[in-house]
Amino acid sequence: MNLTKQQRKEKLVIEYQECIKDLIDTDIVQSMSQYIQHGDVTCLDHCKKVSWKSYKISKRLKLDYRSAARGGLLHDFFLYDWHIPGSHVGFHGFRHSKTSLENALKHFDLNHKERDIIVKHMWPLNIVPPRFLESVVVTLVDKYYSSIETTITIKNWLKSLFKKKKHQ
């Protein structure tokens, strides 16, 4: 049976939602919407983008797309506002992947790939490299979206700066 492009996409979305349903439907994961990740993008929105794209890439590469989707959703499950001094211990960039894994393990049963995805997603900032290809996929997708979100933030900041100078 040949499916239309729209039908294939709908099937993909349903399959993806099944992968993350037990996570995304929880209050604790939904609480990630309280925290800003980059610019005006919430931690939850960032993680959903990383999760969805990692799922699609892993599926196309015939990898463990379920683990990629779940690990991608929880990769920034640190549950604090990293922009606020004193809201966390140490340098956020170096420590939040470990905090995210600790938080995730308090609430969910995770397989080895999901754990590796979460704790290694900041490579090479964190020096131990990813063990699985799915971890590499999530790491690269996270860098891609982080770059876009940060670039938009800088662009908006520069626009507002130049607007202020024009009106002075």
N, C-alpha and C positions, 0 to 999 in steps of 0.2 A: 504494500500500500504506500503510495507516494503522498507525503504530507506537504502542504504548502509551507512557505517560509514562515508565515504567521503561526501556523499550527506547530511547527518545529520549535519556534520561540516559546510558545505557550507551554509546550511539553517540558522544555528546558527550565522555565520558571517554576513549574510545579515540582519538578525533580529537585531543583535547588532549594525550594521552600521546605521540602521534606527533609533535606539534609540538616537544616538549621532550626527546624520548628521547635524542638525541645529547648533550644537556647534562646531564640528571639522572643518567644512568648513569656519569658520570665521578667519579673519586675526588676531584678538586679541588672540584667542586660539592658533593659529599657532605660535604666537610670543613667546609662552612658550618655544619654541625650542632654543631661545637665552640664556636661563638661565640654568646653571648647577645645578642639584639637589644634587646628591650624586656621588662623583668620577668623571667619565666622562659621566654619564647618564644625559640627559637633563630633565628638568622639564616636558616637553611634553611627552617624551618617558616613564618616570616614571609614569605619570598620565594615559597614555594609557594602560600600563601594569596593573595598579591597577583597572582601569575601566573594562577592558576585563575580568580579573579574577573574579572581584566582580559580574559582569553580569552573568558569568557562574555559580558561586556558588549560587547566588540568584535565578537563574532560576531553578537550581536543587532542591533548598529548597522551591520552589513555593512561593518566596517572590516577591516584586516589583522590578524585574530585570531592568526595564527601569530607575527607580530612582537611583538604585545602579550604573548603567553604567554612567549616567549623573553626579551624585554626585562624583563618582570616578574620572571622567575626570576633574572635576573642583576643586577637594579637595586641590590642591596646586596652585591655580590661583592667586598667590600673585604678580607676575609680577615685580620682582626685583632679583638681584643677592645677595642672603643672605650671600655670602662669603665676600662681600665688606663692610667694616665698613662704616657706615653712609648711606648705601643704604636703610635703613629702621629704624623705631622707635622701641626701646625696644628689648627684646630678641626674636629672630626669632621663636624659638621653642614654645614659649608661645603665640605669637601674630599672626603668619601667617595664622592660620585658620580663624580668624576674618577678616583679610585683604582679604583673598581669597573669603570669602562670600560677603564682601562689593563690591569687584571688579566684582564678578559674577552677583550680583544684578543690577549693572550698565548696564550690557550688555544683560542679559537673564531673562526671566520669569522662576522662579523656584518654585516647589511645596514644601510643608513642609518637606518631607523626604529628598529631595535634599539639602535643606538648612541645615537640621540637620546633614546630612552626612558631608558636608563641614566644618561646624563650630565645630563639635565634633570629627573629625578624629584624633585629637592629644590626646584623652583621653588615659590614665589617667593624662598626663601632664597638660592638661586643666581639671579642676576638675569636671565639669558638665558632667555626663555620657551620652552616646548616648540614644536617646529616642526610636529609631526604630531598629529592627533587621538588616535592610539594612545598617544602620549606623555602627553597630557592625561588619558586614561583611567587609565593606570598611576599617574600622579602623584596623582590623586584617590583611587584605590583604596588606594594606599600610605598616604595621610594618614588614610583611614578606619580601616584596620587598626592603624596606629601609635597612633591616638587610643584605640582600644579596648584595645590591649595596655598602653598607659601608664596608662589609667584603672583597669584591673584591678590593676596594680601599686600604684598610689596607694591604692586601696580596701583591698587586702590589708595595706599598710603601716599605714594608719590603724586597721584592725581589730586588728592586733598591738599597736599603740601603746596602744589603749584597753584591751586585755586586760591588758597589763602594769600599767597604772594601777589597774585593778580589783583586782589581786592584791597591790598594795603596801599 
